[in-house]
Amino acid sequence: LRLLTSGTTGTPKIVDLSTQQLEASARASQQRLGCGPEDRWLCCLPLHHIAGISILRRTHTAHATTILHSGFDPTAVNHAIDHAQVSMLSLVPTMLSRVLDDRMDAPFPRHTRVILLGGAPTPPALLDRCRAIKAPVALTWGMTETASQIATREPGDLRSTADVGHPLPGITVTTEDGLLVVEGAIAPGGRWVTSDRGRLDE
């Protein structure tokens, strides 16, 4: 699979992903988030980026259902959440803020158990809003080169610290000269020195 990176932190570039990387990513995500045949994952992210296309791979691997929107509309997202039994969805922070605005910070229904939130740092004020309604947000860090998720918090873990949780099963993250290094089946060639700066905490 050949994709362009999103360009969030630099100029978009072409990335080639192997079937092994995509499959390993889907399996690791499934172990962390628990996606199964009963789940309905809403996809309102673009399919020409890894964030959107990885949803299709995850639901295929888990024999789950994808609810596919042609674009992002907060009212349509909330209608699907409330009336189409959406149990999982993926958003970036700006999108989640607009979804909360549209629903006037009403709590999510019990059947919505995972809101995978990544693509950019989550502002503390948005985390406060999510904490107030016990939103099942799972903060995540990932990248196109690793077929999406690398590290992800458990859904509903809304601690005020800035971490993104533990690496997914089968993935190791270390640092090298201040850069984060990813090892495992999701990484190109098994090891990828990222351009992301970070540190490891307890």
Secondary structure, DSSP 8 states (H G I E B T S, - for coil): -EEE---SSS---EEE--HHHHHHHHHHHHHHH---TT-EEEE-S-TTSHHHHHHHHHHHHHT-EEEE-SS--HHHHHHHHHHS---EEEE-HHHHHHHHHHTTT----TT--EEEE-SS---HHHHHHHHHTT--EEEEEEEGGGTEEEEE--TT---SS----SB-TT-EEEEETTEEEEESTTSGGGEEEEEEE-----
